[in-house]
Amino acid sequence: MPDHFYSVEQVAEHLGLHVRTIRNYVRDGRLHAVRIGKQYRIAHEDLEAFTGRPAPAPLGDTDVRPPQQQQQHTEVSSIVQIDAISRETADRLTNLLMSLATNRGPGHAPLRIETAHDKERARLKVIVLGGLADTARVFDCMEGVLTS
């Protein structure tokens, strides 16, 4: 019998999907789960088989790791506003940033980038959510495009 089980909510958070999507996968038989009462539980091995990669060990709601066993995590949330930017430069910068966010290898921390261009004000807003090093690289790329 598997040692670790995940709730539908934990799987959805881990995969970055909506809870309803995970439930649909379970109901369609794409993701094996066990129904306990009114809730589904997904075995660690079944999640790994579904994703094709190792799944993190689940922590129970009351499980707390001692500080020496916790993995340090740092995340940056930034909003950058660029004024007096042409549509062409905004498009070029947006394409570069989207490429940075999507072309990442396995094992990298998530990097989320959103852009919005206001052509009437010639203003681009960039929202970056990610780790310290990744965010610094994004800013370096942005500076490279804007100063060229």
Secondary structure by P-SEA (a helix, b strand, c coil): cccccccaaaaaaaacccaaaaaaaaaaccbbbbbcccbbbbcaaaaaaaaccccccccccccccccccbbbbbbbbbbbbbccccaaaaaaaaaaaaaaaccccccccbbbbbbbbcccccbbbbbbbccaaaaaaaaaaaaaaaac
